[in-house]
Amino acid sequence: MLHAEREIDGRRSALIKLAGLCGLALSGDALAALAAAGKAPAASGLLSADALALTAVLAEHVIPATDTPGALAVGAHRTIDHMLQACATASEQQSFIAGLERVDTLALAADGKRFRALPAKRQVALLHALDSGTAPFNGEDQLFFRKLKSYTLFAYYTSEAGSTRELAYLPVPGGYKGNFPIRKNTRTWAI
């Protein structure tokens, strides 16, 4: 009996390691963070009020409102804040905050205004430079923006509006047209 228990423990250990390699352990943390995101007050988050507002503007540029709600409408910025607090390491948190500060600092240096105060056209131009890592931004800024985009996509598509109004599940795209004639007395279970 002892040998069988060791074999089961070995299998369990192997499955846990495989799940970790596949990222399943992180997805559980991320889903737990999402479940608690709506329950926590905004003031208890990791990001300051200014950083949270900047995150909201950036997220709305990533997924703007169209005929479906945008990232701002679903509260993606609050979910990002909570995910950073619940799932990210201290160095990842500081890196994200530093990326937000750099966006504001470079916008202030280039245009004399913080990023949120710039006209939408100028914000988009700066975001194109940020996305490509070109001046005034660099490769590290580009990595920050990619991380922000991935957080935004996760927060948006796991929201109710993102998952029900934006995404659509088509079990058989184009519809199903069978090639077997079905009549009233046909036993379909036997087909």
C-alpha positions in Angstrom: 0.0 0.0 0.0 2.9 2.4 0.8 4.3 1.9 -2.7 0.9 2.9 -4.3 0.7 6.0 -2.2 4.2 7.1 -3.2 3.2 6.5 -6.9 0.1 8.7 -6.5 2.1 11.4 -4.8 4.6 11.3 -7.6 1.9 11.7 -10.2 0.3 14.6 -8.3 3.7 16.3 -8.1 4.3 15.8 -11.8 0.8 17.2 -12.6 1.4 20.2 -10.4 4.7 20.9 -12.0 3.1 20.5 -15.5 0.3 22.9 -14.5 2.9 25.4 -13.3 4.8 25.2 -16.6 1.6 25.7 -18.5 0.7 28.8 -16.5 -2.3 27.3 -14.8 -1.2 28.4 -11.3 -1.1 32.0 -12.4 -4.5 31.8 -14.0 -6.0 30.7 -10.7 -4.4 33.7 -9.0 -5.6 36.0 -11.7 -9.2 34.7 -11.5 -9.2 35.1 -7.8 -8.0 38.7 -8.2 -10.8 39.3 -10.7 -13.4 37.9 -8.3 -12.2 40.2 -5.5 -11.7 43.3 -7.8 -15.3 44.6 -7.5 -15.4 44.2 -3.7 -12.3 46.3 -2.8 -12.7 50.0 -2.5 -10.6 52.0 -5.1 -8.5 53.7 -2.4 -7.1 50.4 -1.2 -5.4 49.6 -4.5 -1.7 49.7 -5.4 -1.9 52.7 -7.8 -2.3 56.3 -6.7 -5.3 58.2 -7.9 -3.2 59.9 -10.6 -1.7 56.6 -11.7 -5.1 55.0 -11.8 -6.5 57.8 -13.9 -3.6 57.5 -16.3 -4.1 53.8 -16.5 -7.8 54.4 -17.4 -6.8 56.7 -20.2 -4.2 54.3 -21.6 -6.6 51.3 -21.3 -9.4 53.3 -23.1 -6.9 53.9 -26.0 -6.2 50.2 -26.2 -9.9 49.2 -26.3 -12.0 52.3 -27.1 -15.7 52.4 -26.8 -17.5 51.7 -30.1 -20.8 49.9 -30.5 -19.6 48.0 -27.4 -18.3 49.4 -24.2 -14.6 50.3 -24.0 -12.1 49.5 -21.3 -13.0 52.5 -19.2 -16.7 51.5 -19.1 -16.0 48.0 -17.8 -13.5 49.3 -15.2 -10.5 47.7 -16.7 -8.2 50.2 -14.9 -9.5 49.1 -11.5 -9.1 45.4 -12.4 -5.5 46.1 -13.6 -4.8 47.9 -10.3 -6.2 44.9 -8.3 -4.3 42.4 -10.5 -1.1 44.2 -9.9 -1.7 44.2 -6.2 -2.8 40.6 -6.0 -0.7 38.8 -8.7 2.4 40.8 -9.5 5.7 40.7 -7.6 7.1 43.8 -5.9 9.5 44.4 -8.8 6.8 44.0 -11.4 4.6 46.5 -9.5 7.4 49.0 -9.3 8.2 48.5 -13.0 4.6 49.2 -13.9 4.4 52.3 -11.7 7.7 53.5 -13.2 6.3 53.0 -16.7 3.3 55.1 -15.9 5.5 57.8 -14.5 7.8 57.8 -17.5 4.8 58.2 -19.9 3.7 61.3 -17.9 7.2 62.6 -17.6 7.9 62.3 -21.4 4.6 63.8 -22.3 5.3 66.8 -19.9 8.8 67.2 -21.4 7.5 67.0 -25.0 4.3 69.0 -24.8 4.3 70.8 -21.4 1.3 68.8 -20.2 0.7 65.5 -18.5 -0.5 62.7 -20.8 -4.1 62.9 -19.6 -4.3 66.6 -20.4 -3.1 66.3 -24.0 -5.6 66.3 -26.9 -6.6 62.8 -28.0 -4.7 63.1 -31.3 -1.4 63.9 -29.5 -2.1 61.0 -27.0 -2.5 58.6 -30.0 0.8 59.9 -31.6 2.7 59.4 -28.3 1.1 55.9 -27.9 2.3 55.0 -31.4 5.8 56.0 -30.4 5.5 54.1 -27.2 4.2 51.0 -29.0 7.1 51.0 -31.4 9.7 52.0 -28.8 10.8 55.1 -30.8 11.9 58.5 -29.5 11.1 59.8 -27.0 10.5 56.3 -25.7 12.8 53.3 -25.6 12.6 49.5 -25.5 11.9 49.4 -21.8 8.9 51.7 -22.3 7.7 49.5 -25.1 7.8 46.4 -22.8 5.8 48.4 -20.2 3.2 49.2 -22.9 2.9 45.6 -24.0 2.4 44.6 -20.4 -0.3 47.2 -20.0 -2.0 46.0 -23.2 -2.0 42.4 -22.0 -3.5 43.5 -18.6 -6.1 45.6 -20.4 -7.1 42.7 -22.7 -7.4 40.3 -19.9 -9.4 42.7 -17.8 -11.7 43.6 -20.6 -12.4 40.2 -22.0 -13.1 38.7 -18.6 -15.6 41.4 -17.8 -19.3 40.8 -18.4 -19.5 43.3 -21.3 -16.3 42.0 -23.0 -17.3 38.3 -22.7 -20.9 38.6 -23.7 -21.2 41.7 -26.0 -17.9 41.6 -27.7 -17.1 38.0 -28.0 -19.4 35.6 -29.7 -19.4 31.8 -29.7 -20.5 30.1 -32.9 -20.6 26.3 -32.4 -20.9 25.8 -36.1 -19.8 29.0 -38.0 -21.9 29.5 -41.1 -24.7 27.3 -39.7 -25.4 23.6 -39.9 -26.8 22.1 -43.1 -27.1 18.3 -42.8 -27.1 16.0 -45.8 -29.5 13.4 -44.4 -33.2 13.9 -44.9 -35.1 13.9 -41.6 -38.8 13.1 -41.6 -41.3 13.0 -38.9 -40.9 9.2 -38.3 -37.1 9.2 -38.6 -35.3 8.0 -35.5 -32.6 10.5 -35.2 -30.8 8.7 -32.5 -30.0 5.9 -34.9 -28.5 8.1 -37.6 
